Amino acid sequence: MHFQTKEGPPVSLIAGILILVVPRLLNDIVAIYLIAIGLLGLFGNHLH
């Protein structure tokens, strides 16, 4: 499964910087990412 979005690289960059600055955020960022990917996988086909 592959998602092509324009938001991916900037979001990844910001998340990486936040993890470097505040390592405690790693769990939250990973959880939000996994939830977002899961929702896109479940409902992404219905949005078009």
C-alpha positions in Angstrom: 0.0 0.0 0.0 1.5 3.4 -1.0 0.1 6.8 -0.3 1.3 9.7 -2.5 0.9 13.0 -0.7 2.6 16.4 -0.9 2.4 16.7 2.9 4.6 13.7 3.7 8.1 15.1 3.5 7.4 18.3 5.4 5.5 16.4 8.1 8.3 13.8 8.4 10.9 16.6 8.7 9.0 18.4 11.4 8.4 15.1 13.3 12.1 14.2 13.1 13.2 17.6 14.4 10.6 17.3 17.3 11.9 13.8 18.2 15.5 15.1 18.3 14.5 18.1 20.4 12.0 16.3 22.7 12.7 12.5 22.6 9.6 11.9 24.9 7.4 12.8 21.9 8.5 9.7 20.0 5.7 7.5 21.3 3.0 10.2 20.6 4.3 10.9 17.1 4.5 7.3 16.1 1.0 6.6 17.5 -0.5 9.6 15.6 1.3 8.5 12.4 0.0 4.9 12.7 -3.5 6.1 13.4 -3.4 8.4 10.4 -2.1 5.7 8.1 -4.7 3.3 9.3 -7.6 5.8 8.8 -6.3 6.6 5.3 -6.2 2.9 4.5 -9.7 2.3 5.8 -11.4 5.4 4.4 -9.1 6.7 1.8 -10.9 5.1 -1.1 -14.2 6.7 -0.1 -12.8 10.2 -0.1 -12.4 10.4 -3.9 
